[in-house]
């Protein structure tokens, strides 16, 4: 199973995700369109056998160093949220929004899916932030985020849980001792609860109790997809094509949909420089690139953290160049364009994620979450190439 504690930090349209373990960083595969179902043959929090084998001296630990500001991981305050995958519209009171804007209160999300993609639960939670917690700097790799989140004092939670959940389990998940059932899904499989923790004080718990929730029909949740995507974000990610686009490689060369036309099929590997699993599989992707290019298959990497809210992130660009050199990668490492490849990569929250496009930039085949072995990638590419040729 995979448990996701995810936050929304949009950096030039690309979501930052926590790196957990070695098999993947974060846990969200995305679908390009209805038939592009994520391949869940391997959970994204598991490492593929022999994936990304490298000389142990190849990766310098310093390549994966880096921190982020804790306050940047909290969900941004706004009046209304529409969570279509949960059938839930949430409206926050002004007083709570103000505390969130002042970083006195942190709003975070968490969901838990089985390997088969069945949603076990999803919840929003609100906790108080001390000055130390607000200003903490957390390592991108490791358990800093998990420990930081555990240190927060809970005020309340709002979530969707299995109908048969025991109160003891509900208290464990929410870290609250009082629970009010506010509804259920139309099929009766899930109940919605608003939970509060009296120890936080009446003023704060009353603000959570003022949260308004409108329940409706849920959209079907694709396996592994972040359940707290909002209505407009879901629409943005459901594109059939990444074209047209214009971007450049990390070494400054122009790259657009015209470059896709040179190949029958292009494998798009989306990753971040700080993701261990991503870096470890690059040597195998380079071998794949060399083996398959004569068959009309190209490989490109999209390095998500090379662009952030301030524009180009030179530190990440330099690190991407170092990774190319250390891993021997000769295929292009691209920076995200302003559109996030026509919205396709805007809401990815787990790395690496891989999908395929044809010579016209149309998204084809399946989406693949997590790292894989060279053998597995060979088989996948052969299948996708056969399908795109219509053989």
C-alpha positions as semicolon CSV with decimal commas, in nm:
position;residue;x (nm);y (nm);z (nm)
1;X;0,000;0,000;0,000
2;X;0,105;0,357;-0,040
3;X;0,033;0,638;0,196
4;X;0,053;0,989;0,066
5;X;0,107;1,296;0,276
6;X;0,106;1,553;0,004
7;X;0,099;1,929;-0,009
8;X;0,019;2,172;-0,289
9;X;0,316;2,390;-0,370
10;X;0,279;2,499;-0,730
11;X;0,612;2,603;-0,877
12;X;0,553;2,734;-1,228
13;X;0,275;2,482;-1,263
14;X;0,477;2,188;-1,133
15;X;0,396;2,040;-0,793
16;X;0,676;1,977;-0,548
17;X;0,654;1,633;-0,386
18;X;0,828;1,476;-0,091
19;X;1,094;1,219;-0,172
20;X;1,013;0,902;0,020
21;X;1,234;0,595;-0,010
22;X;1,414;0,484;-0,324
23;X;1,140;0,349;-0,552
24;X;0,968;0,678;-0,617
25;X;0,938;1,026;-0,477
26;X;0,585;1,105;-0,372
27;X;0,305;0,884;-0,500
28;X;0,091;1,027;-0,775
29;X;0,069;0,896;-1,127
30;X;-0,138;1,107;-1,363
31;X;-0,348;1,010;-1,658
32;X;-0,329;1,191;-1,988
33;X;-0,683;1,100;-2,097
34;X;-0,952;0,852;-2,012
35;X;-0,790;0,551;-2,174
36;X;-0,442;0,632;-2,045
37;X;-0,475;0,433;-1,726
38;X;-0,171;0,440;-1,496
39;X;0,021;0,113;-1,499
40;X;0,006;-0,011;-1,141
41;X;0,198;-0,332;-1,185
42;X;0,444;-0,191;-0,934
43;X;0,346;0,043;-0,655
44;X;0,522;0,376;-0,683
45;X;0,668;0,341;-0,336
46;X;0,848;0,021;-0,435
47;X;1,181;-0,003;-0,611
48;X;1,187;-0,199;-0,933
49;X;1,427;-0,494;-0,935
50;X;1,765;-0,386;-1,071
51;X;1,624;-0,045;-1,157
52;X;1,887;0,212;-1,238
53;X;2,194;0,008;-1,150
54;X;2,491;0,239;-1,116
55;X;2,848;0,233;-1,004
56;X;2,817;0,314;-0,631
57;X;3,071;0,589;-0,682
58;X;2,867;0,754;-0,957
59;X;2,614;0,938;-0,739
60;X;2,767;1,195;-0,512
61;X;2,541;1,227;-0,205
62;X;2,575;1,603;-0,240
63;X;2,386;1,575;-0,569
64;X;2,071;1,501;-0,370
65;X;2,118;1,757;-0,096
66;X;1,884;2,048;-0,049
67;X;1,613;2,187;0,175
68;X;1,278;2,358;0,143
69;X;1,088;2,592;0,373
70;X;0,831;2,412;0,586
71;X;0,576;2,690;0,546
72;X;0,583;2,635;0,170
73;X;0,427;2,289;0,200
74;X;0,096;2,402;0,347
75;X;-0,213;2,438;0,130
76;X;-0,287;2,796;0,033
77;X;-0,583;2,965;0,198
78;X;-0,885;3,041;-0,015
79;X;-1,257;3,057;0,045
80;X;-1,368;2,758;-0,161
81;X;-1,221;2,425;-0,273
82;X;-1,387;2,178;-0,511
83;X;-1,255;1,824;-0,468
84;X;-1,436;1,635;-0,745
85;X;-1,270;1,300;-0,676
86;X;-1,411;1,314;-0,323
87;X;-1,750;1,461;-0,413
88;X;-1,680;1,740;-0,168
89;X;-1,694;2,120;-0,188
90;X;-1,535;2,292;0,111
91;X;-1,579;2,656;0,219
92;X;-1,355;2,798;0,492
93;X;-1,460;3,074;0,734
94;X;-1,276;3,405;0,699
95;X;-1,120;3,383;1,046
96;X;-0,961;3,047;0,968
97;X;-0,835;3,172;0,631
98;X;-0,670;3,467;0,801
99;X;-0,485;3,241;1,044
100;X;-0,372;3,030;0,749
101;X;-0,247;3,339;0,564
102;X;-0,054;3,443;0,875
103;X;0,091;3,091;0,911
104;X;-0,063;3,051;1,254
105;X;-0,253;2,749;1,120
106;X;-0,137;2,494;0,862
107;X;-0,380;2,314;0,632
108;X;-0,244;1,985;0,495
109;X;-0,389;1,690;0,307
110;X;-0,338;1,316;0,330
111;X;-0,477;1,020;0,141
112;X;-0,415;0,647;0,140
113;X;-0,460;0,414;-0,155
114;X;-0,412;0,042;-0,189
115;X;-0,188;-0,091;-0,465
116;X;-0,496;-0,163;-0,674
117;X;-0,584;0,206;-0,659
118;X;-0,877;0,173;-0,419
119;X;-0,898;0,479;-0,198
120;X;-0,884;0,387;0,171
121;X;-0,929;0,737;0,309
122;X;-0,864;1,103;0,235
123;X;-0,853;1,389;0,481
124;X;-0,774;1,756;0,523
125;X;-0,632;1,861;0,856
126;X;-0,564;2,186;1,037
127;X;-0,289;2,231;1,296
128;X;-0,126;2,518;1,479
129;X;0,218;2,642;1,375
130;X;0,480;2,776;1,613
131;X;0,743;3,022;1,489
132;X;0,998;2,742;1,493
133;X;0,773;2,510;1,291
134;X;0,684;2,785;1,045
135;X;1,047;2,877;0,981
136;X;1,187;2,523;0,977
137;X;1,394;2,412;0,680
138;X;1,337;2,049;0,585
139;X;1,561;1,819;0,385
140;X;1,420;1,720;0,047
141;X;1,538;1,364;0,100
142;X;1,458;1,173;0,418
143;X;1,199;1,191;0,695
144;X;1,219;1,559;0,788
145;X;0,873;1,636;0,652
146;X;0,711;1,339;0,826
147;X;0,866;1,432;1,160
148;X;0,776;1,797;1,115
149;X;0,415;1,711;1,038
150;X;0,393;1,485;1,343
151;X;0,515;1,771;1,563
152;X;0,219;1,995;1,476
153;X;-0,067;2,029;1,725
154;X;-0,392;1,920;1,563
155;X;-0,705;2,135;1,567
156;X;-0,936;1,938;1,342
157;X;-0,983;1,733;1,028
158;X;-1,236;1,681;0,752
159;X;-1,231;1,360;0,557
160;X;-1,382;1,062;0,380
161;X;-1,336;0,716;0,533
162;X;-1,463;0,358;0,489
163;X;-1,815;0,322;0,621
164;X;-1,706;0,052;0,864
165;X;-1,416;0,246;1,017
166;X;-1,387;0,206;1,393
167;X;-1,386;0,518;1,610
168;X;-1,045;0,423;1,749
169;X;-0,901;0,411;1,397
170;X;-1,069;0,739;1,306
171;X;-0,909;0,905;1,608
172;X;-0,572;0,761;1,510
173;X;-0,591;0,893;1,153
174;X;-0,723;1,237;1,241
175;X;-0,538;1,282;1,572
176;X;-0,869;1,415;1,705
177;X;-1,094;1,279;1,979
178;X;-1,435;1,412;1,870
179;X;-1,606;1,317;1,543
180;X;-1,927;1,425;1,373
181;X;-2,063;1,230;1,076
182;X;-2,171;1,482;0,812
183;X;-2,274;1,252;0,529
184;X;-2,197;0,952;0,313
185;X;-2,132;0,867;-0,051
186;X;-2,427;0,764;-0,266
187;X;-2,307;0,403;-0,275
188;X;-2,273;0,394;0,104
189;X;-1,909;0,281;0,091
190;X;-1,766;0,592;0,256
191;X;-1,869;0,821;0,540
192;X;-1,763;1,185;0,580
193;X;-1,656;1,310;0,923
194;X;-1,567;1,648;1,068
195;X;-1,329;1,589;1,358
196;X;-1,196;1,825;1,626
197;X;-0,949;1,809;1,912
198;X;-1,070;1,999;2,223
199;X;-0,714;2,034;2,351
200;X;-0,656;2,293;2,077
201;X;-0,895;2,533;2,250
202;X;-1,253;2,636;2,179
203;X;-1,169;2,934;1,958
204;X;-0,976;2,720;1,711
205;X;-1,208;2,421;1,716
206;X;-1,510;2,650;1,665
207;X;-1,346;2,784;1,349
208;X;-1,307;2,431;1,215
209;X;-1,671;2,359;1,303
210;X;-1,770;2,661;1,089
211;X;-1,629;2,495;0,777
212;X;-1,914;2,440;0,529
213;X;-1,918;2,118;0,329
214;X;-2,141;2,040;0,032
215;X;-2,142;1,674;-0,072
216;X;-2,222;1,541;-0,418
217;X;-2,135;1,268;-0,667
218;X;-1,768;1,171;-0,694
219;X;-1,568;1,149;-1,013
220;X;-1,399;0,813;-1,059
221;X;-1,049;0,835;-0,911
222;X;-0,780;0,696;-1,147
223;X;-0,545;0,458;-0,969
224;X;-0,274;0,641;-0,781
225;X;-0,407;0,990;-0,858
226;X;-0,396;1,259;-0,591
227;X;-0,751;1,267;-0,457
228;X;-0,735;1,636;-0,358
229;X;-0,693;1,767;-0,711
230;X;-0,948;2,041;-0,764
231;X;-1,198;2,061;-1,046
232;X;-0,994;2,301;-1,261
233;X;-0,673;2,104;-1,204
234;X;-0,839;1,781;-1,316
235;X;-0,950;1,950;-1,636
236;X;-0,600;2,093;-1,694
237;X;-0,438;1,751;-1,670
238;X;-0,682;1,575;-1,902
239;X;-0,513;1,672;-2,224
240;X;-0,483;1,454;-2,533
241;X;-0,165;1,617;-2,658
242;X;0,141;1,800;-2,526
243;X;0,170;1,999;-2,850
244;X;0,229;2,276;-2,927
245;X;0,507;2,363;-2,685
246;X;0,843;2,538;-2,691
247;X;1,109;2,497;-2,427
248;X;1,482;2,436;-2,401
249;X;1,722;2,180;-2,267
250;X;1,919;2,239;-1,949
251;X;2,217;2,328;-2,168
252;X;2,020;2,594;-2,355
253;X;1,917;2,423;-2,680
254;X;1,568;2,488;-2,816
255;X;1,321;2,198;-2,814
256;X;0,963;2,189;-2,939
257;X;0,699;1,959;-3,085
258;X;0,899;1,967;-3,411
259;X;1,162;1,751;-3,241
260;X;0,898;1,487;-3,169
261;X;0,828;1,451;-3,542
262;X;1,169;1,289;-3,590
263;X;1,055;0,973;-3,406
264;X;0,761;0,736;-3,416
265;X;0,744;0,736;-3,036
266;X;0,893;0,948;-2,760
267;X;0,924;0,831;-2,401
268;X;0,876;1,125;-2,161
269;X;1,036;1,065;-1,821
270;X;0,931;1,328;-1,565
271;X;1,164;1,363;-1,267
272;X;1,330;1,594;-1,015
273;X;1,699;1,635;-0,941
274;X;1,650;1,554;-0,572
275;X;1,465;1,225;-0,636
276;X;1,699;0,933;-0,568
277;X;1,496;0,678;-0,763
278;X;1,482;0,911;-1,061
279;X;1,857;0,960;-1,073
280;X;1,932;0,592;-1,018
281;X;1,736;0,477;-1,323
282;X;1,889;0,727;-1,567
283;X;2,179;0,497;-1,672
284;X;1,924;0,233;-1,772
285;X;1,720;0,492;-1,959
286;X;2,037;0,591;-2,147
287;X;2,093;0,227;-2,245
288;X;1,731;0,210;-2,356
289;X;1,779;0,528;-2,558
290;X;2,080;0,383;-2,739
291;X;1,903;0,054;-2,808
292;X;1,573;0,197;-2,930
293;X;1,663;0,509;-3,128
294;X;1,726;0,308;-3,445
295;X;1,371;0,174;-3,409
296;X;1,231;0,525;-3,409
297;X;1,202;0,574;-3,034
298;X;1,340;0,874;-2,848
299;X;1,376;0,941;-2,475
300;X;1,348;1,283;-2,313
301;X;1,363;1,383;-1,948
302;X;1,154;1,665;-1,800
303;X;1,341;1,809;-1,500
304;X;1,057;1,964;-1,300
305;X;1,257;2,160;-1,044
306;X;1,460;2,355;-1,302
307;X;1,174;2,608;-1,305
308;X;1,000;2,752;-0,999
309;X;0,788;3,052;-0,902
310;X;1,082;3,283;-0,962
311;X;1,159;3,149;-1,308
312;X;1,460;2,940;-1,394
313;X;1,624;2,769;-1,096
314;X;1,993;2,788;-1,180
315;X;2,096;2,563;-0,893
316;X;1,869;2,285;-1,021
317;X;1,980;2,345;-1,380
318;X;2,345;2,308;-1,280
319;X;2,261;1,996;-1,081
320;X;2,075;1,850;-1,380
321;X;2,385;1,906;-1,593
322;X;2,596;1,729;-1,330
323;X;2,353;1,437;-1,325
324;X;2,374;1,412;-1,704
325;X;2,752;1,399;-1,683
326;X;2,769;1,152;-1,395
327;X;2,509;0,915;-1,539
328;X;2,627;0,938;-1,899
329;X;2,287;1,051;-2,026
330;X;2,293;1,176;-2,386
331;X;1,919;1,221;-2,434
332;X;1,769;1,569;-2,376
333;X;1,693;1,696;-2,026
334;X;1,418;1,953;-2,077
335;X;1,296;2,238;-1,861
336;X;0,915;2,266;-1,819
337;X;0,751;2,526;-2,041
338;X;0,499;2,775;-1,906
339;X;0,204;2,556;-2,004
340;X;0,342;2,246;-1,831
341;X;0,330;2,061;-2,165
342;X;-0,025;2,172;-2,229
343;X;-0,114;2,094;-1,867
344;X;0,005;1,732;-1,877
345;X;0,273;1,766;-1,609
346;X;0,112;2,036;-1,395
347;X;-0,027;1,809;-1,126
348;X;0,229;1,530;-1,109
349;X;0,310;1,459;-0,745
350;X;0,523;1,150;-0,770
351;X;0,851;1,104;-0,945
352;X;0,955;0,947;-1,170
353;X;0,648;0,932;-1,390
354;X;0,670;0,823;-1,752
355;X;0,431;0,852;-2,044
356;X;0,455;0,832;-2,423
357;X;0,370;1,059;-2,717
358;X;0,362;0,998;-3,091
359;X;0,533;1,205;-3,361
360;X;0,252;1,463;-3,345
361;X;0,272;1,504;-2,968
362;X;-0,045;1,304;-2,901
363;X;-0,040;1,120;-2,569
364;X;-0,056;0,746;-2,632
365;X;-0,057;0,428;-2,425
366;X;-0,034;0,405;-2,048
367;X;0,118;0,616;-1,773
368;X;0,389;0,445;-1,566
369;X;0,458;0,539;-1,204
370;X;0,795;0,470;-1,043
371;X;1,132;0,338;-1,161
372;X;1,168;0,014;-1,356
373;X;1,442;-0,219;-1,473
374;X;1,596;-0,197;-1,818
375;X;1,430;-0,528;-1,906
376;X;1,089;-0,397;-1,805
377;X;1,136;-0,074;-1,998
378;X;1,238;-0,268;-2,310
379;X;0,916;-0,469;-2,296
380;X;0,705;-0,160;-2,230
381;X;0,858;0,040;-2,514
382;X;0,822;-0,248;-2,760
383;X;0,454;-0,276;-2,667
384;X;0,389;0,098;-2,693
385;X;0,576;0,118;-3,025
386;X;0,377;-0,171;-3,168
387;X;0,054;-0,005;-3,061
388;X;0,143;0,334;-3,206
389;X;0,235;0,174;-3,538
390;X;-0,095;-0,013;-3,535
391;X;0,066;-0,353;-3,588
